[in-house]
Amino acid sequence: MIMADIKWKIFPVAQNVRERDDEGGTMKFRKKPVIVEASRWFKSGDNPAVTEWQGYVEDRSCPDCNTLLSRHGSIRTLEGRHIVCCGDWIITGIKGEFYPCKPDIFEATYERVEG
């Protein structure tokens, strides 16, 4: 009886969500036009949301930018901590959360607005 109650609460929601189109392929989505605040990070102190990288560094290089990890920052996001590379954009999301964005992705996704 308890198991039936759990299934009833979970599955009706999942059955109404379409993850594929009628032919079984993926669907396309357009990002909603939302204005966000962003600034670039180059060194400690540039953005209060970014702290110094506290991870294991020694002589390891970043897999993204090939610079020593000791020259990186760290930021707490909704998904956990992320490494911030020199030149990354720090975006303030619509709920006040912060997250880093690589410059090429930022340029392809956002355009500057006045005000």
C-alpha positions, 0 to 999 in steps of 0.5 A: 500500500505504501509503495502504491502511494509513492508511485502515484505521487512520483509517476504522474509528474514524470509521465507529463514531461516530454523529453523527446519529440513524437519521432523519438528525437531530441527537441530544440529550445531557445534560451529565454532573454534574461539580463544578468550581471557579469564581470571578468575575473583576472586575480584575487580581489576582482570579485568577492564571490571568487576566493583563492584556490584551496585545492591540491596544486603543487605543480599541476596545471589547469586542464582548461587553460594550462596555467598553474592551479595556484593562479586560479580562483574558486567559486561556490555555485549551486552545483558545488565549487568550481575553478575560475581561470584568469579571464573567466566571466563571473555571472550573477544568476537570476536567483543571485547565485554566481557561476563562472563562464569561459570567455568564448561561451560568454561571447556566444551566449550574451550581448551587452545591454545599456543600463 
